[in-house]
Structures are given as C-alpha cells and as structure tokens.
Amino acid sequence: MTTTTLGHSPFTRASYRGIDLYAPNRAPSRVDLSDNTNRHGMPPAAAAALRNLDPETVTRYPNLYAHTLKESLASYCGVPAGCVVTGCGSDDVLDSAIRAFAEPGDAIAFPSPTFPMIPIFAQMNGLRPIAVPYSAQFEIDVAGLLATRPKIIYICSPNNPTGTLTSTDCISRLLSESSALIIVDEAYIEYGGQSLAQLAVTSDQLLVTRTMSKAFGLAGLRVGYAIGSPGIVAEVEKSRGPYKVSTVAERCAVAALDSDMKWVEQRVVEDVVARERLFDELESLGLSPIRSQANFVLVPVRAAAEVALSMRQRGVAVRPFTALPVVGEALRISVGPWKMVRECLDALQASLEERA
Ligand SMILES: *Cc1c(COP(=O)(O)O)cnc(C)c1O
C-alpha cells in the first residue's frame, strides 16, 4: 500500500508537483467584494431565459462550438462571427490558446503583478512562465518582455489586480518588434480602456480574450470568449475541443447579449461612479490607492492579510495580497452597489483603527 502526501500521488507528473489547487478563501460573507463579479445580480433577460428553459434540452449535447453565442458576441463586439471563439470561462480560452500556440519548453512572458492563473496555465502546459515587473507607474517593460524571447506575451488591460491600462501604443510596439503571439486579456474592458478587438480581427498575431463573468454578472455560467483573425481562433477552438459551453450557459448568455445591454451599461456606469468614490474615500482614510480603470481598486495596506481577516469578522470580504511585485501588501476591493462599498469602508476603517 502506498500513502500520498496532500495533493500528490505516485503518478503525479514531475512538472505538476509545484502546482497547488487554486483555492482563494471563498467562505460566504455578508458583503462580498473579493472577486470582481457584478454585485447587482443577474441581468433580467438572462434570468428569464434560465427560468423558461425547457428541462428536456439538457438531455442532449449543447452546440459543438456555441455558434448562436458566437453570433451574439460578434454583434456585441462589432466583429465577424468567424473571428470569435468561446470557452468554459475565459480561463478555458486562455489555457487553450497557450496550448495551441506554444510547445513545452517555450516561454510565456507577462508583466507582473497580473492575473495569477497565467503562470499556472503556463506550467500545466509545460511552458516557462517569465514575470517581468511593471514600472513604478505600472507601465509595461517592452524591452524586458522582448528580451525573454517569448513565444507568447500576455498583457491584462485593465490589469487585475492593479486596475491599470496598457496603452495601445505599447501593444503596437510589441506587435511590431516581436514575432510572439500577443494575448490581451480584456476581462474588465467594459469598465475602462480602449478595446483591441478590431485590431485583433486583422492582425495574425493578436488574440483578445473577454468574459461574461464580470460586467455581465454571469460568472457561475462560465462563459468566456476571444477575438482574433479566423486563422488564430480556429487554432484556439481546436485546442479547446467541442461542447465546452453548456446549453444553459449559451441560452442565458445569448439572452443577455441580445436583450440586457441597457441593464449591463447602467450597472457599469454605477460601478464606475462607485469606483471613483471608493478611491476618494480610501485617500481620505490616509491610504494611497492606485487609480483604476476596472471594477475594483487596489490599495496598499500594511498587514493586509490581518486587516482582511479582521474585515471578514465584520462580515466583509475583500482580497488580500501579501507580496505583490512593485506594490507589496495590498487589498483589492471590488465595487458594487454603494451600500456594500460603504459597509466595506466602515469595516476597513474599524480594522485599521483596531491595529493602530
Ligand atoms: C476574472 C478574470 C477572468 C475571467 O475568468 P472567467 O474564466 O471568464 O470567469 C479572466 N482574466 C482576468 C484577468 C480576470 O480577472
């Protein structure tokens, strides 16, 4: 008989030994501003589509590659449907793209700090993840990224967790000065910044990933997508495989895109107002938040883990970071209805005062 240490079996492949389960604290909280999802609830047409779904439909397989969803996404983004690929969340699209375009041993370079799933997907696909720190002003280090001789460069804009943008000029420089595939993650594009979707259609070197998990309030349905040239998206689709978007997810996502745009746009406007107000309130607590273009604000805070724990005891969840490159210790606070943000600010103030 063999015994196994936690998370390992005798069959674990060597390259997976350093990978841990992704397990942020997801314990329920009265006010949850920890994961950047839309806190205004489900868009109404999507909710109606869910209620009205004929249960019989789930006895059959979904569409192979979600062609009705592609049509709706294409008209939302103003691109041809042949330039769209979908997936089980944009995580799935990112993972598939990495697998499609890089061989084991290739490098994937990314500014740091950024989306923590990227080094994990890199390792799971046998790639070498190479983090290249942002400047103190959160500009990407173009020369530093190129010097890693990467097969893929990943840029998140607006960036999670800083909320900062990478300019189109910087992306253009990457495109002209390297032969790498450039992946631009626009998970938060509804909240700020200029989309590169149009550029992706005509470039054969650019893939723009997006999601319905954030502004659209459908994280539980797992609907992500990407925009690229027909040649690029076909390779991602092949790598992704069939049946990745469920029938339930496709129906609700199509309903949201076709009939809920007003709702989504209004919630985005509210969240942007709340974001600016949150920024000001954090400053008046004596903190130095980072100016954000997303639906969250990153604020450097000493003893971030302890402060987050103390906020949790007051019923408010935010995301602590203990050692971010460039930033150090910080809290990432999502925005939502102002009442929630107000409660969060009160819990933060009380937690900071308790430590003072
Ligand atoms: C939330 C998030 C995603 C979205 O992931 P899904 O799998 O679509 O839910 C992708 N990229 C970044 C940077 C994110 O923060």
The ligand as an ORCA input file, in Angstrom:
! r2SCAN-3c Opt
* xyz 0 1
  C     -11.968     37.244    -13.738
  C     -10.913     37.216    -14.766
  C     -11.020     36.405    -15.894
  C     -12.307     35.700    -16.150
  O     -12.269     34.403    -15.944
  P     -13.531     33.542    -16.403
  O     -12.878     32.210    -16.530
  O     -14.025     34.087    -17.693
  O     -14.528     33.622    -15.301
  C     -10.040     36.426    -16.849
  N      -8.969     37.228    -16.712
  C      -8.839     38.034    -15.653
  C      -7.690     38.941    -15.572
  C      -9.796     38.042    -14.652
  O      -9.642     38.833    -13.596
*
